[in-house]
């Protein structure tokens, strides 16, 4: 029984899997944050272009 507990204590494969999971989660959060920021920026840009085009159309 003590050999089983000692072997379990030395086994680090579970810890490695958890570390990889945490790294994947952090990368996912960073990608989602970046995509959201980019999406908002693009939306603002296209809204500004649309406003300018409507102004130019109404000026004629």
CNS distance restraints for C-alpha pairs under 8 A (distance, minus, plus):
assign (resid   1 and name CA) (resid   5 and name CA) 6.45 0.50 0.50
assign (resid   2 and name CA) (resid   6 and name CA) 6.06 0.50 0.50
assign (resid   3 and name CA) (resid   7 and name CA) 6.01 0.50 0.50
assign (resid   4 and name CA) (resid   8 and name CA) 6.11 0.50 0.50
assign (resid   5 and name CA) (resid   9 and name CA) 6.12 0.50 0.50
assign (resid   6 and name CA) (resid  10 and name CA) 6.29 0.50 0.50
assign (resid   7 and name CA) (resid  11 and name CA) 6.19 0.50 0.50
assign (resid  12 and name CA) (resid  16 and name CA) 6.24 0.50 0.50
assign (resid  13 and name CA) (resid  17 and name CA) 6.23 0.50 0.50
assign (resid  14 and name CA) (resid  18 and name CA) 6.29 0.50 0.50
assign (resid  15 and name CA) (resid  19 and name CA) 6.21 0.50 0.50
assign (resid  16 and name CA) (resid  20 and name CA) 6.24 0.50 0.50
assign (resid  17 and name CA) (resid  21 and name CA) 6.15 0.50 0.50
assign (resid  18 and name CA) (resid  22 and name CA) 6.19 0.50 0.50
assign (resid  19 and name CA) (resid  23 and name CA) 6.21 0.50 0.50
assign (resid  20 and name CA) (resid  24 and name CA) 6.13 0.50 0.50
assign (resid  21 and name CA) (resid  25 and name CA) 6.15 0.50 0.50
assign (resid  22 and name CA) (resid  26 and name CA) 6.20 0.50 0.50
assign (resid  23 and name CA) (resid  27 and name CA) 6.21 0.50 0.50
assign (resid  24 and name CA) (resid  28 and name CA) 6.13 0.50 0.50
assign (resid  25 and name CA) (resid  29 and name CA) 6.24 0.50 0.50
assign (resid  26 and name CA) (resid  30 and name CA) 6.22 0.50 0.50
assign (resid  27 and name CA) (resid  31 and name CA) 6.16 0.50 0.50
assign (resid  28 and name CA) (resid  32 and name CA) 6.11 0.50 0.50
assign (resid  29 and name CA) (resid  33 and name CA) 6.07 0.50 0.50
assign (resid  30 and name CA) (resid  34 and name CA) 6.08 0.50 0.50
assign (resid  31 and name CA) (resid  35 and name CA) 6.02 0.50 0.50
assign (resid  32 and name CA) (resid  36 and name CA) 6.07 0.50 0.50
assign (resid  33 and name CA) (resid  37 and name CA) 6.20 0.50 0.50
assign (resid  34 and name CA) (resid  38 and name CA) 6.08 0.50 0.50
assign (resid  35 and name CA) (resid  39 and name CA) 5.94 0.50 0.50
assign (resid  36 and name CA) (resid  40 and name CA) 6.17 0.50 0.50
assign (resid  37 and name CA) (resid  41 and name CA) 6.18 0.50 0.50
assign (resid  38 and name CA) (resid  42 and name CA) 6.12 0.50 0.50
assign (resid  39 and name CA) (resid  43 and name CA) 6.08 0.50 0.50
assign (resid  40 and name CA) (resid  44 and name CA) 6.21 0.50 0.50
assign (resid  41 and name CA) (resid  45 and name CA) 6.22 0.50 0.50
assign (resid  42 and name CA) (resid  46 and name CA) 6.14 0.50 0.50
assign (resid  43 and name CA) (resid  47 and name CA) 6.10 0.50 0.50
assign (resid  44 and name CA) (resid  48 and name CA) 6.18 0.50 0.50
assign (resid  45 and name CA) (resid  49 and name CA) 6.27 0.50 0.50
assign (resid  46 and name CA) (resid  50 and name CA) 6.03 0.50 0.50
assign (resid  47 and name CA) (resid  51 and name CA) 6.15 0.50 0.50
assign (resid  48 and name CA) (resid  52 and name CA) 6.25 0.50 0.50
assign (resid  49 and name CA) (resid  53 and name CA) 6.15 0.50 0.50
assign (resid  50 and name CA) (resid  54 and name CA) 6.14 0.50 0.50
assign (resid  51 and name CA) (resid  55 and name CA) 6.15 0.50 0.50
assign (resid  52 and name CA) (resid  56 and name CA) 6.16 0.50 0.50
assign (resid  53 and name CA) (resid  57 and name CA) 6.12 0.50 0.50
assign (resid  54 and name CA) (resid  58 and name CA) 6.13 0.50 0.50
assign (resid  55 and name CA) (resid  59 and name CA) 6.15 0.50 0.50
assign (resid  56 and name CA) (resid  60 and name CA) 6.88 0.50 0.50
